[in-house]
Amino acid sequence: MQWYEVELLKENSTADALNDMLGNGSYTLTGRTIARVSPWTVNDIQALGREVTETEIRLIMPVHAMDDLRKATHIRFVKHRDYTGTMKLIPPYRDNGPRWITATAKAVRT
């Protein structure tokens, strides 16, 4: 697995999105960190009772990013060949000991 730089983002209110000419949502940067990506397997997704067609990934991040992660609603990879655009973070986030936290993100289709 490889480390990637990610931006943790908070979605702005709907009123702010109306200011955009295309009506797109806008985001505020809450923090930057690094993350490793581990794709869900079909068995993992089915065990949680979700559809297999959903694009979800697991993220492993350093524990110092937890405060920024709790403020964020979305995540964006700075440079990644497979994951482009913004992904919605799905709580809860797990604190896995003194060094790592894990989170789940789902692709946002626009």
C-alpha positions as CSV (number, residue, x, y, z in Angstrom):
1,M,0.0,0.0,0.0
2,Q,1.1,3.5,-0.7
3,W,0.5,6.8,1.2
4,Y,-1.4,9.5,-0.5
5,E,-1.9,13.2,0.4
6,V,-5.6,13.9,1.2
7,E,-7.6,17.0,1.9
8,L,-10.4,16.8,4.6
9,L,-13.3,19.0,3.5
10,K,-16.5,20.4,5.1
11,E,-19.5,20.9,2.9
12,N,-20.8,24.4,2.9
13,S,-24.4,25.2,3.4
14,T,-26.9,25.0,0.5
15,A,-27.2,28.8,0.4
16,D,-23.4,29.0,-0.5
17,A,-23.9,26.5,-3.2
18,L,-26.6,28.6,-4.8
19,N,-23.9,31.3,-5.4
20,D,-22.1,29.0,-7.7
21,M,-23.2,29.5,-11.4
22,L,-23.8,25.8,-11.9
23,G,-25.3,25.1,-8.4
24,N,-22.4,22.9,-7.4
25,G,-21.6,22.2,-3.8
26,S,-18.7,24.0,-2.3
27,Y,-16.3,22.9,0.4
28,T,-14.1,24.4,3.1
29,L,-10.7,22.8,3.8
30,T,-10.5,21.6,7.4
31,G,-7.2,19.9,7.2
32,R,-4.6,17.9,5.2
33,T,-3.1,14.5,6.1
34,I,-1.9,11.3,4.5
35,A,-3.9,8.2,4.0
36,R,-3.6,4.6,2.8
37,V,-6.4,3.1,0.7
38,S,-7.8,-0.4,1.1
39,P,-10.7,-1.2,-1.2
40,W,-13.6,-3.1,0.3
41,T,-14.1,-6.7,-0.8
42,V,-17.4,-8.0,-2.0
43,N,-17.7,-10.1,1.2
44,D,-17.1,-7.0,3.4
45,I,-19.8,-5.0,1.7
46,Q,-22.4,-7.8,1.8
47,A,-21.6,-8.5,5.5
48,L,-22.6,-4.9,6.2
49,G,-25.9,-5.3,4.3
50,R,-24.9,-2.8,1.6
51,E,-25.2,-3.1,-2.2
52,V,-22.1,-4.4,-4.0
53,T,-22.3,-1.7,-6.7
54,E,-21.5,1.1,-4.2
55,T,-18.0,2.5,-4.5
56,E,-16.6,2.5,-1.0
57,I,-13.1,2.5,0.3
58,R,-11.4,2.1,3.6
59,L,-8.9,4.8,4.7
60,I,-6.1,4.4,7.2
61,M,-4.7,7.7,8.6
62,P,-2.4,8.8,11.4
63,V,-4.2,9.4,14.6
64,H,-3.2,13.1,14.7
65,A,-5.8,13.7,11.9
66,M,-8.8,12.7,14.1
67,D,-9.8,16.3,15.1
68,D,-9.8,17.4,11.4
69,L,-11.6,14.2,10.4
70,R,-14.4,14.8,12.9
71,K,-15.0,18.3,11.4
72,A,-14.9,17.0,7.8
73,T,-17.8,15.6,5.7
74,H,-15.8,14.8,2.5
75,I,-12.3,13.8,1.5
76,R,-10.4,14.5,-1.7
77,F,-7.2,12.9,-2.9
78,V,-4.6,15.4,-4.0
79,K,-3.0,13.0,-6.6
80,H,-4.4,9.5,-7.1
81,R,-4.9,7.7,-10.4
82,D,-8.1,5.9,-9.4
83,Y,-9.8,8.2,-6.9
84,T,-10.5,11.6,-8.4
85,G,-13.0,14.1,-7.2
86,T,-14.7,14.3,-3.8
87,M,-15.8,11.4,-1.7
88,K,-18.3,11.5,1.2
89,L,-17.0,10.3,4.6
90,I,-19.2,7.8,6.4
91,P,-19.0,7.9,10.2
92,P,-18.2,6.3,12.6
93,Y,-14.4,6.6,12.6
94,R,-12.4,4.1,14.5
95,D,-9.4,4.8,16.7
96,N,-7.1,1.8,16.3
97,G,-4.6,2.3,19.0
98,P,-2.0,4.9,19.5
99,R,-1.0,5.4,15.8
100,W,-3.9,4.8,13.4
101,I,-7.5,5.7,12.7
102,T,-9.7,4.1,10.0
103,A,-12.6,5.7,8.1
104,T,-14.9,4.8,5.2
105,A,-15.5,7.0,2.2
106,K,-18.1,6.6,-0.6
107,A,-17.8,8.1,-4.1
108,V,-20.0,11.1,-4.8
109,R,-21.5,11.0,-8.2
110,T,-22.0,14.4,-9.9
